[in-house]
Amino acid sequence: MIEFEEFNDSISKDTGPDLTPLIDMVFLLLIFFLLTSFFIRPSISVNLPEAEHTEVTEQQDITITIEKDGDILLNGKTVSERRLVSTVRWLYSSLDNNQVVIQSDREVPFGRVVQIMDLTKKAGVENISFLVERSQ
């Protein structure tokens, strides 16, 4: 049998394990976590009112939150009353799911909730629902 010296030299060197699959998995996990982080909505601490008759709906695209101190959040970002109307009008016209959900802390005066609902109606929204907790 004929042996080639060049071939034997390359085999005898210890090159270690192949790290290509490990690097591929690290990049796949990185991409997975980056993409899923975009779909997580920020958690807002709101003490919701309770109701006996509730209906579960799919996740909505526009959420207006009224915090205990009266601040307004639109999809988790603080917004002024003046910008609320224009931003909701733009979001409402650009999305397929034409539903706006208002979630309010139970300590917010009802007049403030009606005021925000009126601003939402002024933006052209016809379908408004309220996020509540189901009472036990």
N, C-alpha and C positions, 0 to 999 in steps of 0.2 A: 504494500500500500504506500502511496506517495503522500508525504506530509509537506504542507507549505508552512514555512516559518512565519510569514506575515499573518496568516490566519491564527496560528497558535498564540502569537503575542497579544492579539486583541482579545482573545478569550481568557487568557490568564490574568488580565488586569481585573481587580475587584472594583467595579463601578458603583456598587451600592444599589438600593432598591429604586425602582422607577417611580418618580414622584408625580408623573403626569396625571394619573387618576385622582390623586389627592388634591392637586391644584384645581382640577376640573370641578371636584365636589365643593371645594371652598368657594369658587366663583359662582356655582349654581346656588349655594346657600345664600351668598351675599345678594345675588339678584332676587331671590325669593323674598328675603327680608326687606329689601328696598321697595319692591313692588307692593308687598302687603302693608307696609307702613303708610302708603298713600291712601288706603281704603279704611283705615281706622279713624273714626271721628274722635275728636278730643272729648274727654269726659268732663262734664260740667256738673258741679254739685248743686242740684236744685231739689228742694223738698216738694215733690209733686202732691197735688191734692188727690184724694181718693174718690172712687166712684164704683158703684155696684155693677152697673151695666157698661161694659167696655167692649171694644172691638179691636182685634189685632190686625194691623195692616202691614204691608211690606214696608221696608225702609224708604222713607221719603227723601226727596232731594233738597227741599228747602225747610230748614228748621229755625224758628225764631224763639229765642230763650229770653225770658224776662227774669232777671235775678232779683234777689231779695231787696237790694238797694235801688232797684229800678233801672239798672243798666240793661241795654239791649244787646244781644248777641245774635248774629246771623250766621248760621252754620259754624258756630264756635268762635267767631271773630267779633270783637266789639264794633258796633256801628252806631252812628248818631241817628236821631229821628229823621233828620233832613236827608241823610244818605239812604235810609232804610227804604223809602218809597222807590227811589230810582234803581237801587240794587235789586230789590225784589221784583220790580217790573222787568228788569233785564233778565234775571234768572228764570222768572216764570215764563217768559216768552221763548227762552232758548232751550228749556227742558221739555222732554216728552211727558214726564210724570207731573201733571199740573196739580200738585197738592202742596199746601203749606201747613206745617204743623207748628202750633204755638205751645210751648211748654213754659209754665210760669210757676214760681215758687208759691206755696200756699199762703205765705204771708204778704204777698203783693196785693195791694188794694184792687178790687174789681174794676174800679174806674181806670186804672193804668192798663189793665188787660184789654178793656174795651177801646182805649185810646190806640193801642198797638194794633188791635184788630181793625180799627177804622183806617189806620195808615196802610195796612195790608190791602184792604178793600180799595183804597185810593190808588194802589199800584195796579189794580185790575185783576186781583185774585178773586176767584169765585168759590173755590173749594178750600175751606179752612177747617182744620180739625185741631183738637186739643189733646195733648199728651197727659194722661193721668195714671195713677197707680190703681190697680184693682184692689178694692177693700176686701179684707178677709172675712 
